[in-house]
Amino acid sequence: MKVVIDRFEGEFAVAELPDGSTVNIPVKVLDDAHEGDVVNIEADAAETEKRRNAAADRLKRLYRR
């Protein structure tokens, strides 16, 4: 999903969503974004799967004890 940085308010960037609504995004997750920048927010399926597998492995080890 692409959002447009409308403005900054303190530690948040106000971003406009494709439907025209806005959402606050913490500045620290936006690297070096500026007002008017288009930011692409997307899920990383490969990283998600990797983390799920790691969590499942930790649970298996925990219950083997």
N, C-alpha and C positions, 0 to 999 in steps of 0.2 A: 504494500500500500504506500502510495506517495502522499506525503503531507508537505505543506508549505509553512515555514516559520514566519509567523505574523509579527511577533514582537517578543521581547524578553521582559519578564516581571520577576525581579529578584533572582531566585535560584531556579526559575522555571522558564521554559520557552512556551509560548502559546502557539500551537500549531493548528492550521486549518486542515480538516479532513476533506476528502473528496465530496462529501455530502454538504459541505459548508459549515458544519459544526466545528467546535474547537476542543482541544484537549491540552492539558498541561503536561509537559515532558521535562523531567529534570535536566538541567543544563549539562551536568556531568556525563550524560550518556550520548551527547550530540557532538562530541569531539570539538571541531572548530566551526560550527554552523553559525550563520549570520541571518539577519532578517531578510526575508525574500528567498532564502535557499530552499530548494526542494530536497527533501530527505526521504529516502526509500526505507521503509520498515518492513522487514520480512522475516519469516521463520526459517531457521536453518535445520532442515529435516535430518541431515546427516549428524550434526552435532547433538540434536535432540535424541536420536537413537543411541548414540554413543553414551550420553549421560544416563539414559534409562537403563542401558545394559550395565553400566558401572554401578548404579544404585541397586539393581537386582543382584549383582554379584556380591555386593557388600551385605545385603540382607541374607543371602544364602550362607555366607561365611558366619554371620552372626548367629544364625539358628543351628549351625553345625556344632557349636560349642556346648 
